[in-house]
Amino acid sequence: MRIGITGNIGSGKSYVCSLFKELGIPVFDSDYEAKQLYYRPEVKAKIIERLGPDMYREDGTLDRPRMAGCVFSDACALGYVESVLYPALNEWFAEWVDAQGAPFVLYESALIFEKHIETMFDAVIVVAASEPVRIRRVMTRDHCTEEEVRARMAMQLPQSEKVTKADYVIVHEEDDEDEFLMEQVLQIKTSLALAVREK
């Protein structure tokens, strides 16, 4: 089974994924894997052909600030980059899934609902936390202002909407309540393992 796991900025999604990993559940970090795709020869060639060779530095590494400036200022450029990356990412995810030996795997992405890819999965888990907690976490983690955090939050679907769409919800309200958090993770792991056996 392929399970999506998502959550808005500051929800603690990546930490929850680390708990699933501790329990032996493989996690596909789509953000990390997408960044690696920029170095695949076929992807790199398409980026250079459309956006120019200066998207990569002389040492062959991606010039991330230049790329970010390009795609955030040009919707067509963003659409093109996504049209190159997402098919390659989906292909790599399928290959990765085939190599796993677990009853189910997790696909970690902040944008499952924003990108309308929830139909790729047998179920979707949403990690949720209250707005004050999420703001505090991001301000501490990224050394930014509340205004900057809220601007980033505004680019995502409201958490309440994601929760209504979810098959499972994990509440990650306080950072020191690992026992309660692990209890939720274990309940979902048990439920999904049972669903796999019933398939």
Backbone bond lengths (Angstrom), bond angles and torsions (degrees), N, CA, C in turn:
res aa  C-N    CA-C-N  psi(-1)  N-CA   C-N-CA  omega(-1)  CA-C   N-CA-C  phi
1 M - - - 1.454 - - 1.517 110.58 -
2 R 1.311 114.59 143.65 1.461 121.31 178.41 1.521 108.17 -108.12
3 I 1.323 115.59 119.68 1.459 121.03 -175.84 1.524 109.42 -116.95
4 G 1.323 116.76 125.88 1.448 120.50 175.10 1.522 109.48 -84.65
5 I 1.323 116.85 144.28 1.465 120.49 174.54 1.524 107.47 -132.96
6 T 1.319 115.70 126.69 1.453 120.79 -174.17 1.527 110.18 -142.24
7 G 1.310 116.35 175.15 1.457 121.96 179.67 1.509 108.14 171.35
8 N 1.294 116.55 150.46 1.461 120.00 -179.33 1.515 111.22 -72.51
9 I 1.317 115.46 165.69 1.451 121.66 -176.86 1.528 111.06 -53.96
10 G 1.323 116.08 131.47 1.452 121.32 179.31 1.511 114.96 85.45
11 S 1.327 117.54 2.74 1.467 120.37 -177.84 1.528 112.31 -74.20
12 G 1.324 116.75 -21.35 1.457 119.95 -176.75 1.512 113.14 91.57
13 K 1.326 115.63 22.74 1.469 121.73 -178.04 1.535 112.31 -57.19
14 S 1.317 116.61 -45.38 1.464 119.23 -177.04 1.524 111.45 -66.07
15 Y 1.331 116.40 -34.84 1.471 119.16 177.41 1.527 110.60 -66.55
16 V 1.319 116.16 -41.97 1.475 119.98 177.28 1.531 109.72 -61.03
17 C 1.327 116.60 -40.32 1.473 119.70 177.52 1.518 111.11 -60.75
18 S 1.330 116.79 -36.42 1.471 119.84 179.28 1.528 110.80 -64.76
19 L 1.327 117.45 -31.72 1.463 120.61 177.30 1.523 110.54 -69.62
20 F 1.332 116.93 -40.69 1.461 119.44 175.58 1.530 110.24 -61.69
21 K 1.334 116.49 -40.32 1.472 119.62 178.40 1.524 110.80 -60.28
22 E 1.335 116.58 -40.80 1.469 120.73 178.76 1.522 111.17 -59.35
23 L 1.329 115.70 -29.14 1.471 121.25 -179.92 1.524 112.49 -89.48
24 G 1.339 116.32 6.53 1.456 120.36 175.50 1.509 115.47 89.07
25 I 1.332 117.51 13.22 1.458 120.95 179.28 1.528 109.22 -94.08
26 P 1.328 118.63 121.61 1.477 120.64 179.81 1.532 110.84 -67.66
27 V 1.330 115.42 141.37 1.469 121.10 179.69 1.527 108.96 -124.74
28 F 1.309 115.78 126.13 1.470 122.89 177.09 1.526 106.77 -96.25
29 D 1.326 116.72 110.00 1.466 122.32 -179.74 1.530 107.89 -85.49
30 S 1.327 116.52 97.99 1.469 120.12 -171.88 1.530 112.46 -65.49
31 D 1.340 117.99 -33.50 1.467 119.99 178.74 1.521 110.57 -63.96
32 Y 1.323 116.01 -47.90 1.465 120.49 179.57 1.526 110.76 -63.25
33 E 1.323 116.79 -46.58 1.461 120.47 -176.56 1.534 111.12 -65.29
34 A 1.349 116.98 -36.82 1.464 119.65 178.45 1.523 110.88 -63.26
35 K 1.326 116.61 -37.26 1.471 120.24 179.32 1.526 110.89 -64.87
36 Q 1.336 116.62 -33.95 1.467 119.78 179.42 1.523 111.69 -71.34
37 L 1.330 116.81 -26.11 1.464 120.44 -177.78 1.523 112.87 -64.86
38 Y 1.333 116.90 -25.12 1.464 119.95 179.17 1.529 111.84 -59.18
39 Y 1.331 117.37 -18.79 1.461 120.78 -177.57 1.528 113.52 -99.39
40 R 1.330 116.48 -2.59 1.464 118.04 173.84 1.528 108.10 -68.93
41 P 1.320 118.33 134.03 1.475 121.09 -175.10 1.522 113.83 -52.33
42 E 1.344 117.01 -42.42 1.458 118.99 -176.46 1.531 111.56 -70.51
43 V 1.330 116.79 -33.86 1.468 120.72 178.03 1.518 110.05 -73.36
44 K 1.319 116.29 -45.77 1.465 121.21 -179.83 1.529 110.80 -58.45
45 A 1.321 116.30 -42.00 1.466 120.44 -179.14 1.529 111.01 -62.22
46 K 1.332 117.28 -40.88 1.465 120.63 -179.84 1.528 111.64 -68.67
47 I 1.333 116.45 -38.70 1.471 120.47 178.66 1.518 110.11 -63.36
48 I 1.321 116.41 -46.00 1.468 120.99 -178.79 1.524 110.67 -65.15
49 E 1.330 116.09 -41.48 1.466 120.07 -178.66 1.530 111.76 -61.50
50 R 1.327 116.54 -39.30 1.468 120.11 -175.58 1.535 112.90 -90.93
51 L 1.335 117.22 -41.61 1.465 120.54 -172.43 1.524 114.51 -106.20
52 G 1.331 115.89 -9.96 1.461 119.01 176.35 1.517 113.18 103.49
53 P 1.341 115.98 155.29 1.470 120.84 -176.78 1.526 113.76 -69.51
54 D 1.347 117.79 -17.59 1.465 118.75 -178.08 1.526 112.45 -75.37
55 M 1.338 118.09 1.07 1.462 120.09 173.01 1.528 110.69 -72.77
56 Y 1.334 115.67 -15.92 1.465 121.06 177.53 1.531 108.75 -119.61
57 R 1.321 116.07 141.60 1.467 121.32 178.29 1.530 110.08 -76.37
58 E 1.308 115.10 172.91 1.472 120.11 -178.70 1.523 112.12 -61.34
59 D 1.338 115.91 -30.53 1.466 118.62 -179.57 1.533 112.56 -82.48
60 G 1.343 116.60 3.02 1.454 121.34 176.71 1.519 115.08 92.44
61 T 1.333 117.62 -6.58 1.461 120.15 179.40 1.524 110.51 -79.98
62 L 1.317 115.14 151.73 1.459 120.87 179.61 1.523 109.75 -69.63
63 D 1.321 116.55 134.08 1.464 121.48 174.71 1.534 106.34 -84.24
64 R 1.309 116.61 87.76 1.464 121.35 -172.39 1.532 113.35 -61.90
65 P 1.338 119.12 -43.11 1.476 118.42 177.35 1.528 112.25 -59.91
66 R 1.326 116.83 -40.90 1.466 120.26 179.37 1.528 110.55 -66.68
67 M 1.336 116.36 -41.89 1.458 120.31 178.36 1.519 110.54 -62.94
68 A 1.340 116.43 -45.37 1.464 120.46 179.95 1.525 110.88 -60.39
69 G 1.329 116.01 -44.38 1.460 119.91 179.12 1.516 111.84 -61.48
70 C 1.315 116.03 -36.22 1.468 121.57 -178.81 1.527 110.95 -69.10
71 V 1.322 117.34 -52.00 1.465 119.94 -173.83 1.524 112.75 -73.87
72 F 1.335 117.21 -28.80 1.464 118.82 -179.78 1.520 112.52 -80.17
73 S 1.326 116.67 -17.06 1.464 119.77 179.54 1.529 112.39 -102.53
74 D 1.326 116.26 -8.50 1.459 120.49 -175.28 1.529 109.14 -138.47
75 A 1.325 116.46 103.97 1.465 120.76 -177.22 1.524 111.82 -61.65
76 C 1.317 116.51 -32.88 1.471 119.93 179.13 1.523 110.79 -66.81
77 A 1.339 115.60 -39.92 1.466 119.96 178.34 1.523 110.09 -64.80
78 L 1.338 116.29 -42.19 1.461 120.33 178.05 1.521 110.40 -61.57
79 G 1.322 116.48 -45.06 1.457 120.27 179.48 1.523 111.88 -60.82
80 Y 1.343 115.55 -39.36 1.462 119.33 179.90 1.530 110.75 -66.38
81 V 1.335 116.68 -47.63 1.466 120.30 -179.16 1.525 110.25 -59.39
82 E 1.336 116.68 -42.81 1.466 119.55 178.95 1.519 111.56 -65.46
83 S 1.346 116.94 -35.23 1.467 120.14 180.00 1.529 111.45 -68.34
84 V 1.333 116.10 -23.23 1.468 120.65 176.61 1.524 110.55 -86.14
85 L 1.338 115.92 -45.01 1.463 120.28 -173.08 1.525 113.86 -73.88
86 Y 1.344 117.12 -45.49 1.464 118.75 -170.94 1.524 113.94 -64.26
87 P 1.335 120.15 -43.49 1.473 117.97 175.81 1.534 112.16 -61.13
88 A 1.333 115.64 -39.42 1.469 119.22 178.70 1.528 110.75 -66.37
89 L 1.338 116.21 -38.12 1.462 120.43 179.13 1.523 110.71 -66.04
90 N 1.325 116.59 -42.97 1.465 120.30 179.84 1.535 111.36 -63.79
91 E 1.326 114.83 -38.60 1.474 119.55 178.63 1.529 110.17 -65.08
92 W 1.337 116.28 -42.99 1.462 120.95 -179.66 1.530 110.19 -66.82
93 F 1.342 117.01 -38.99 1.464 120.51 178.38 1.538 110.46 -61.69
94 A 1.321 116.95 -42.95 1.469 120.84 179.32 1.527 110.89 -61.21
95 E 1.336 116.58 -41.67 1.464 120.92 177.80 1.525 110.37 -64.76
96 W 1.327 115.61 -42.85 1.463 121.71 -179.54 1.528 110.64 -62.54
97 V 1.331 117.26 -44.20 1.463 121.65 179.94 1.525 110.51 -58.28
98 D 1.325 116.51 -44.07 1.468 121.22 -178.23 1.528 112.24 -61.59
99 A 1.336 116.23 -24.10 1.467 120.14 -177.23 1.526 112.95 -89.44
100 Q 1.337 117.29 -5.10 1.463 120.46 -177.32 1.528 110.82 -91.27
101 G 1.321 114.94 151.22 1.465 119.34 -179.23 1.513 113.94 -112.16
102 A 1.332 117.27 9.99 1.462 121.37 -177.21 1.533 110.89 -86.12
103 P 1.353 117.47 161.66 1.467 119.80 178.86 1.525 113.05 -66.07
104 F 1.335 116.24 -28.83 1.461 120.23 175.24 1.520 108.99 -151.00
105 V 1.322 115.61 161.41 1.464 120.92 179.11 1.523 108.43 -127.39
106 L 1.321 115.66 158.87 1.457 121.86 177.35 1.518 110.57 -110.26
107 Y 1.322 115.78 139.95 1.457 123.79 174.90 1.520 106.26 -113.22
108 E 1.327 116.32 107.28 1.461 121.17 -175.94 1.522 110.94 -89.59
109 S 1.327 116.29 122.64 1.460 121.39 177.29 1.521 109.58 -157.21
110 A 1.327 116.44 138.49 1.470 120.82 177.14 1.522 111.66 -76.60
111 L 1.335 117.56 -14.47 1.469 120.75 -168.89 1.529 114.23 -119.49
112 I 1.302 117.58 30.51 1.468 120.01 -178.53 1.527 111.60 -58.97
113 F 1.312 116.61 -46.73 1.463 119.70 -179.00 1.523 112.22 -80.21
114 E 1.330 116.73 -34.93 1.466 119.32 178.47 1.528 111.40 -63.50
115 K 1.328 116.46 -35.26 1.464 121.10 -179.47 1.530 112.59 -92.50
116 H 1.326 115.82 1.39 1.480 122.07 176.98 1.532 112.14 56.53
117 I 1.342 115.97 43.63 1.464 119.42 179.81 1.526 111.66 -109.58
118 E 1.337 117.33 14.13 1.465 119.86 -177.69 1.526 112.64 -61.82
119 T 1.345 116.78 -23.50 1.464 119.39 179.96 1.532 112.68 -71.24
120 M 1.332 116.68 -10.45 1.472 120.70 175.91 1.530 112.03 -69.99
121 F 1.339 116.31 -16.84 1.457 119.70 -167.89 1.524 112.69 -116.33
122 D 1.339 115.00 154.06 1.457 121.09 175.59 1.527 110.89 -74.10
123 A 1.317 116.70 -26.08 1.464 122.35 177.86 1.518 107.98 -161.59
124 V 1.340 115.44 159.81 1.466 120.47 177.94 1.530 109.09 -128.09
125 I 1.326 114.95 131.47 1.467 122.68 175.44 1.530 107.97 -101.08
126 V 1.323 117.05 132.71 1.462 121.17 173.66 1.530 108.64 -112.41
127 V 1.329 115.75 128.36 1.464 121.73 174.16 1.524 107.04 -94.68
128 A 1.322 116.79 126.01 1.459 121.02 -173.31 1.530 111.70 -126.46
129 A 1.326 114.94 149.55 1.466 122.38 173.87 1.522 107.56 -153.02
130 S 1.313 117.05 157.55 1.463 119.99 -179.04 1.531 110.34 -66.30
131 E 1.327 115.43 156.77 1.464 119.85 -177.33 1.523 113.50 -58.92
132 P 1.344 119.85 -45.32 1.479 119.02 178.67 1.527 112.77 -58.32
133 V 1.329 116.81 -39.81 1.466 120.71 179.33 1.523 110.36 -65.42
134 R 1.334 116.79 -44.30 1.465 120.32 -179.54 1.537 111.25 -63.76
135 I 1.324 116.08 -42.19 1.466 119.52 179.37 1.529 110.39 -62.75
136 R 1.335 116.06 -45.75 1.471 119.58 -179.76 1.523 111.14 -60.69
137 R 1.317 116.69 -43.95 1.470 119.76 -179.01 1.525 111.69 -60.56
138 V 1.324 116.42 -45.75 1.467 119.46 -176.56 1.531 110.68 -70.05
139 M 1.317 117.63 -39.52 1.465 120.15 177.82 1.525 110.53 -60.54
140 T 1.330 116.41 -41.36 1.470 120.95 179.42 1.522 111.24 -69.42
141 R 1.315 115.66 -42.92 1.470 120.63 -176.30 1.519 112.69 -70.54
142 D 1.333 116.57 -44.63 1.465 121.22 -172.17 1.527 113.93 -103.80
143 H 1.332 116.66 1.34 1.478 121.16 179.38 1.528 111.09 51.85
144 C 1.335 114.90 52.87 1.457 120.32 -178.61 1.531 110.15 -127.09
145 T 1.317 115.80 173.77 1.453 120.67 -177.75 1.529 110.72 -87.24
146 E 1.332 115.35 164.56 1.456 119.72 177.12 1.522 110.86 -61.44
147 E 1.334 116.61 -38.15 1.464 120.62 179.80 1.527 110.93 -61.54
148 E 1.333 116.00 -41.09 1.468 120.06 179.21 1.523 111.03 -65.66
149 V 1.334 116.30 -38.73 1.466 119.71 178.31 1.528 110.23 -64.88
150 R 1.327 116.33 -44.69 1.462 119.82 -178.76 1.534 111.33 -63.72
151 A 1.323 116.58 -34.25 1.467 119.84 177.76 1.527 110.21 -64.31
152 R 1.309 116.44 -38.97 1.460 120.01 178.27 1.527 110.93 -71.39
153 M 1.330 116.39 -37.20 1.461 120.15 176.97 1.527 111.54 -61.41
154 A 1.323 115.99 -35.95 1.461 120.67 -176.68 1.525 112.45 -65.84
155 M 1.332 116.85 -17.31 1.461 120.91 -179.56 1.529 111.94 -84.79
156 Q 1.350 117.11 -5.97 1.455 121.06 -179.32 1.532 109.93 -110.75
157 L 1.319 115.04 157.75 1.459 118.94 173.64 1.523 109.14 -61.92
158 P 1.331 118.48 147.80 1.467 119.96 177.16 1.529 111.03 -57.11
159 Q 1.327 115.25 143.18 1.457 119.75 -179.94 1.525 111.39 -57.62
160 S 1.342 116.62 -39.28 1.465 120.41 -178.55 1.527 111.71 -58.73
161 E 1.325 116.25 -36.40 1.471 120.47 179.00 1.515 110.95 -68.88
162 K 1.330 116.69 -40.18 1.462 120.16 179.39 1.529 111.05 -65.77
163 V 1.329 115.81 -38.94 1.458 120.12 -179.74 1.525 110.72 -61.52
164 T 1.328 117.23 -39.50 1.471 119.87 179.91 1.526 111.78 -68.31
165 K 1.310 117.39 -25.26 1.461 121.71 -179.48 1.528 112.50 -87.38
166 A 1.329 116.95 -14.30 1.465 121.98 -171.79 1.516 112.57 -74.98
167 D 1.323 115.54 150.83 1.458 122.08 170.05 1.525 110.36 -86.88
168 Y 1.334 115.83 -31.60 1.459 122.55 177.65 1.530 108.04 -137.90
169 V 1.326 116.09 145.34 1.465 121.21 176.11 1.518 108.83 -126.55
170 I 1.333 115.64 131.36 1.466 122.02 174.13 1.524 107.67 -111.71
171 V 1.312 116.76 123.52 1.465 121.42 178.70 1.520 108.74 -92.53
172 H 1.311 115.88 118.69 1.468 122.11 -179.40 1.528 108.04 -120.06
173 E 1.317 114.41 72.78 1.455 120.05 -171.43 1.521 113.37 -83.18
174 E 1.313 116.67 -46.64 1.459 119.68 -176.37 1.522 110.35 -118.65
175 D 1.321 115.74 137.81 1.459 120.35 -175.78 1.524 113.10 -69.29
176 D 1.346 117.28 -19.61 1.466 119.67 -176.15 1.530 113.07 -99.16
177 E 1.326 116.85 11.53 1.460 119.98 -179.21 1.529 110.87 -106.08
178 D 1.314 116.39 51.68 1.461 120.74 -177.10 1.526 112.47 -60.47
179 E 1.325 116.95 -32.99 1.467 119.73 -178.39 1.524 110.38 -64.27
180 F 1.331 116.83 -45.96 1.467 121.28 178.32 1.523 110.55 -64.59
181 L 1.326 116.30 -39.84 1.461 120.90 -179.51 1.525 110.46 -64.83
182 M 1.328 116.37 -46.89 1.464 120.13 179.81 1.518 111.18 -63.57
183 E 1.318 117.04 -33.72 1.466 120.74 177.61 1.535 110.52 -61.72
184 Q 1.323 116.75 -41.49 1.466 120.61 178.22 1.528 110.85 -66.35
185 V 1.328 115.66 -42.77 1.459 120.71 179.59 1.534 110.24 -61.71
186 L 1.323 116.66 -44.45 1.466 120.82 -179.94 1.525 111.60 -63.38
187 Q 1.338 116.93 -39.12 1.462 120.29 178.86 1.529 111.05 -62.58
188 I 1.335 116.23 -42.38 1.464 119.84 -179.69 1.525 110.38 -70.08
189 K 1.323 116.74 -40.40 1.474 120.22 177.84 1.525 110.08 -58.88
190 T 1.328 116.63 -44.28 1.469 121.12 179.53 1.524 110.88 -64.11
191 S 1.327 116.39 -43.23 1.467 121.15 179.96 1.521 111.46 -62.72
192 L 1.336 116.63 -43.00 1.464 120.37 -178.93 1.527 111.34 -70.79
193 A 1.322 116.67 -38.72 1.466 119.69 177.95 1.519 110.04 -62.09
194 L 1.338 116.43 -38.72 1.468 120.85 177.41 1.529 110.79 -65.29
195 A 1.339 115.99 -41.07 1.468 120.32 178.85 1.518 111.18 -62.69
196 V 1.331 116.87 -36.96 1.461 120.64 178.01 1.531 110.11 -63.85
197 R 1.316 116.91 -43.48 1.475 120.58 -179.48 1.521 111.59 -65.23
198 E 1.321 116.57 -31.49 1.459 120.32 -177.56 1.520 112.51 -81.48
199 K 1.339 117.23 -12.44 1.464 120.32 -179.11 1.517 111.34 -69.31
